[in-house]
Amino acid sequence: MNLSYIVPLQKSWTRMTRMLFRPFQFRNWFVLGFAAFLSEYLSWGFSGSRSTYQRHPHVVSHELLIRAVEFLRNPLAMTLVLWILLCALAVAILFMWISSRGKFIFLENVVHEQAGIVEPWGRFKRLGNSLFAWRLGFSVVCLLLVGAMVLPFLAAIAALVSQDAFRPADLLVLLPLAAMLAPFGIVVAYTLLFLHSFVVPIMYKDGVGALAAWRRFLDLFRAHAASFIVFGLFAFALTIVVGFAVVAFGMATCCIGFFLLSLPYIGSVLLLPVELTARALGPEFLAQFGPGFVMLVEHVPPQDPKAQR
């Protein structure tokens, strides 16, 4: 099977230009931008990480760490910290639930080249809840696995934190931990990419839950594993290119662009061409595996009767 990576990108780009610029309508931009906000920003995807610049990390002094430990020994302080953590966890779970429904809304708009929010929200309740349950379970499993890998190194990490002087050679004790976390991170990144690019579209097309969609995708993956792995590398390369473009935009606007891109919803509207192209890329690539995976129909605008005369 001759698979292409450039052709799906070209088709996705053409679909984006047709939806956003032929003709250009402010309403479509703002509605689709909100759909992208629900789908990508609230799930901390590309849109949720628009702050491409970070402050330089400062070395935390030993005295400051001691003060932090003393602060946490206070029962009231510990209660406050735990309360803040629980509230943050609740908000993160709420965002995950909303974005799970939003992913199908955004995909629906891309498939039919339309702009709608309200009607699809109720229609995708079952699929959204199934995706949310899978994502929540996957997140819990990942946290447990990371905890199991970090646990044997807690004593070494505590020793590094508590020592007065830091030496780079002291980090050598953590090399085994890095050796375990690096491949684990790659597996997680590929899993999330496949979920977004292929499993969610299969759920949408076939109307099945997350587990059934994963089974169908894994059957296809086992037959074409190398092609999907290369797709991941291709998507990573595109992400780097987009990242450089975002940095250039931010620098050219004297960092005003960074601020605008970091704003909820506003950033989704500004990055809508990128997000829409990325949303169509997975289904376009998946369509190459046969009619059973085709869901993006080429839109043919109605012809003007006067032009036919």
N, C-alpha and C positions, 0 to 999 in steps of 0.2 A: 504494500500500500504506500503510495507516494503522498506523504503529508507535507503540507506547507505551513510555515509560520508567518511568512510575510503576507500572503494572500488574506488570511483571516484578519490581520492587522489593517490591511488596506480596506477590507469590507467594513470593519468596525469604524474606521475613520470616515468612510463615505457615509455610513449610516448617521454618524454624529453630525457631520456637516449638513446632511439633509434635514435632520431634526431641529438643529439649532439655527441654521443660517438660510434655509430655503423654505419659507421665508424666515427672516429674523423677527421674532415676536418676544417682547418682554415678558408676557404672561407665561409662555412656555419655559423660558429660562428660570423664572422664579418658582414655578410649580415643580419642574424637574430638579431644580436645585434643592427644594425641600425634600423631594423623594431621595435624592442622593444623600442629603443630610441624615435622614432616617436610616438609610442603608449603610452608609460608610462612616460618617462622622461619629455616630453614637456607638459604633462597634470598634472604634479606634483603628480603622483601616488607614488607607493612604490619607484620606481627608482628616482623620483624627490626629495625624502627626505632622501638621503643617509647620510647626515651629522647627524649621530646619537649622536654626542656630541655637546654641545653648551657652549658658554662662560657663566660664572656665571653672572647673571644680577647685575648691580651695582645700588645703590640707586641714583636717580637723585636729585641733590640739588635744593633747592628753587631758589637760585641765577641763576642757569643754566636755569631753566624754564623761569625765568623773561627775561633773555637774548634772549631766543628763541622767546618769544612773541614779544619782541621789534624788533627782526630781521624780523619777519613776518609782522610787521606793515609797513615796508618799501615797497612801491609799486613795486620796481624793484625786491626785494627779493621774494615777493609773486608771481610775474609773473614768476620768474625762477622756483619756487616750483611747480606752477600749470603746467608749461611746462614739467617739469620732470615727474609729475604724469600722464599727458596726454600721454607722450611717453611710460611710463611703461604700461599704460592701453592698448595702441595700440599693444605693443609687446605681452602682455598677450592674447589679442584677436587673434593675429596672431598665437601664439603657440596653442591656443585652436582649431583653424581651421585646422592647420597641424596635430595635434594629433588626431582629429576626423577622418580624412582620414587614419591616421596611425593605428588606432585601427583595422580597417578592413583588412589592409595589414598584420598586425601581426597575426590576427586570421586566415586569409587565409593560411599563411605559416604553422600554427599549424594544421589546418584541413587536409591539403594535405601533410604535412610533407615535405615541400620544403623550398627553400630560394630564394625569389624574391622580388623586390621592384618596378622596373620601370613599368612593365605591369599592376600590380594591382592598381597602383596609379591612372591611368586614368580610370580604370574600376569602381572604387568605388567612383567616383565623386558625384553621386546623393546621395548615402547613407551617405557619409561623410558630405555633406552639410546639410542633414537632421539632422544628429546627432549634428553637430555644432550649428545649429539654436536652437535645444532643449537645449543643454548645456548652450548656451548664455542666453536664456530666463530664465532657471532655476537659473543661477547665479545672474541675475538681481533681480528676485523675492526674492532670499535668502538675498541679500544685503538690499532690501527694508524692509523685515521683521525684520532683525537684527537692522536696523536703527530705525524702529518703536518701538522695544523693548528697545533700548538704549536711545532714545530721552527723556523719562520722567526722566532719571537718569543723564542727562548731568550736571545739577546744582550740584548734589552731587559729581559727578566725578571732576568737576572743583574745588569744595571746597577742595577735597582731594589733588588735585594737587597743589593748591595754598597755603595750610597751611605750616607753617614752620616746625612743628614737626609731624612725622607720628606715629600713634598708631594703632596697629592691630584691636582694637575694632571699629575703624572708618569704617572698611570694612563691618560691619554688615548692614549698610544702603544699600549695594549692594547685599545682599542675595536674595531679590526678583528677581533681574536681573539674577543672577546665576541660580535661580530656573526655569526661563523661557528659558535661553540659553541652559541648559543641555539637556532637552528633545528635543529641536529643533535641537541641534547638533547630537543627536542619529538618529533622523528621516532623516537628511541630509546624515549622514554616510551610513545608510541603503539604501537610494535612490541611492547614487553613487555606492554602492556595487552591487545592483540589476541591475543598468544600465550597468556596466562593465561585470558582470558575466552572465546575462541572456538576457537583452534587446538587447544589441549589437549582441550577437549570433543569436537571433531571427530575427533581421534586416538582418543579413548576410544570414541566411538560406532561409528566405521567400522573400527577396528582397523588403521589405516594409520600409516605413519611421518610424521615431522614435515614433510618436504618435500611429500608428497602432501596432507597436511592444509592446509598453507599454500596450495597451488595451489587447493584447493577454496574456501578462505576468500577468497582474492584474487579469484576469479571472482565471488563474492557481493559483495565490497567494491566492485568496479568498477561494479556495478549499483546499489549503495546507499551510495556513499561518504559523502554528507552525513549519513546516518543514523548511520553508525559514528563519524564525527567528533564528532557531537553526543553520542553515547554516551560518548566519551572525556571531554568536558567535564562531562557528568553525573556520571561516576565521579570526576572531580577534585573536583567540588563536594561529593560525598558524603565524600570523603577529608578535606576541610577540616572538615566538620561533625563527623566522627569524631575528628579531631585536637583540636578545641575540647572535645569531650566528655572525651577522655583527659586534657587539661590540667586541666579542671575536676575530674575525679576525683582527679588527683594533688594538686592544691591543697587539695581538701577533706579529703584524708587526710594533710595535712602532709608531702607528698612521699613518704610510704610507698608510695602507689600507683605512683609513678614507678619506685621500686625493684622492686616486685613485678612490674610489667609488663616490666621489662628482664630478668628472670630467664628463662633458657631453660625451656621447657615450662610453667612456672607462668604466664608471661605468655600463652601460647597458650590455657591453660584459662580464664583470666580474660576473655580477649577472644574466646572461642569463639563467642558469638552474632554478633559482628561478622564474624568470619572465615567462619563458615558461611553467613551471608547474602550476603557478597561472593562466595563460591564458587558459589552458586546463581544469582547475578544474570546472569552472562554466558550460561549455557545457557538461562535463562528468556527473555532478550532474543532469543537466536538462534532459539528455537522459533517466533517470529512469522514467520519466513521460509518456513515450510512444513513438512509432515510429515517431510521428510527430515532436518530439524534438531531434531526433538523427541527428547529423551532423559530428561527429568525427568517421570516419571509421577506423577500425583496419587495419594498413598497413602490408601487407604480402610481404616481399622482394622476388624478383624473385629467383628461385632456379637455381643453376648451372646445365646445362644439363649433364656435366660430372659426377656430384655427383649422378645423378639418375641412372647411369649405374651400 
